[in-house]
Amino acid sequence: YPFSTLADWKMANFLLTSGLSMRAINTYLSLELTKTLPLSFQSAKELRFHAEILPSGPVWKFKVVPTTHPTKQPVHLYYRDSLDCIESLFNNPIFAGEMDFSPYRLFTTAERIVRVYTE
């Protein structure tokens, strides 16, 4: 969501990152060949609306790190709030059926001789 297919998303991503004006995008979308594509948007305004409802994800934050040694510029530590990152992952529909919440043991063969330890 909000794009119907991966091809739909790729077209939207291309148009949004291409630097084209809204008028140029409308001109492109009005071409007969483009009208035959199964896109979820028919104008630059609809495309912009779809892009605006995409989840933004966690924001970057920074802190100035005090140092004991003199520096020419202040040292910045850039980070994201880990709870915001986890919330973003759990709310992402792409991962809805992909998360395991129960521990399990993984072995390299059916004989269960060598156990695999991983994240």
N, C-alpha and C positions, 0 to 999 in steps of 0.2 A: 504494500500500500504506500502511497496513493497512486503508484503507477501499476498498470495491470500486468506487465510482463517485463522480463529483463531487457528485451529489445526496446520497449517503451522507455525504460529508465535510461538506457544508453543514449537514446535519441535526446531525451530531456537533458541529460548531463552534458552532452555535446553542445546543444543549443545554449544552455545556461552558462557554460564556461568558454564559449567561442568569442565572446566580446561583441556579438551582433546586437544591434539596436532592436527594440521591440518591433519597430516597423519592418526591419529586415527579416526578423523571425516570422512575422505575419505574412510577409511576401513569400517566404520559403514554404510555410505551411499551407498557403493557398495554391501551390503548384499542383497540377493534376496527379503527378506521380506521388507526391507526398500525401494527397488525400486518400490514396488507395492503401496506405499503411494503417494498421490497426493501433492508432495512437489514442491515448486517453485524454488528449487535449487537442483543440482545434485552432487555438489562437495563443499569442504570447501572453495575454492576460490570464487565460486558463493555466498555461504552463507555469507562470509566476505564482498563481494560487496554489497549485500542486506542490511547488517547491517550498512555499512558506509553511505548509502544514507538516513538512517533514520534521521529525524530531531533531533537535539541535545537538543533543549530547552534552556531556559535562563541559563546563567552561574552564579555560586555563586560568590559573591564578599565579601570582608570584610574590616572593618576599625578598627583601634586601637582606643578604646574609652579612652580619658583621664579621670583619676579619681582624686578626691581630697584626697583620702586615699591611703596609700602605699599598693601595692600588690606584691606578689612574682612573678607573671607573668603578662604581659600586658593583658588587657581585650579586646577581639575581638568581634565585632558585625558582624555576618554573615547575608547577605541579598541578594535578587535578585532584579533587577530593575523591578519595577511594570509595566512599559510600555513594556518591553521585555516579561513579563509573559502574558500580554493581547494580544500582537502580536502573541505569541506562541499558545494561545488558539484559536484565530480567524483564524490562518493558519492551524489548525489541522483538517484534513478531517473527523475525527470521530465526531466532533461537528458541522459539516456543516449544517445539518438539525435540530439541536437540540436547537439552540439559538433563543430566542424571543427578538425582538427589540421594541415591542410595549407594553405599560403598559396595564394591565388588572386587573379586580377585581375578587377575588376568594372568594366564599362563601362555608360554610359547607353543606348547603342543597339547594334544588331547590327553597325553599321559600325566599331565600336571606335575612335571618334574621341576621345571625352571619357572619361577614366578617373575612377572614383570612389575617393576616399581616405577611409576611415572606420576605426573601431575594429573 
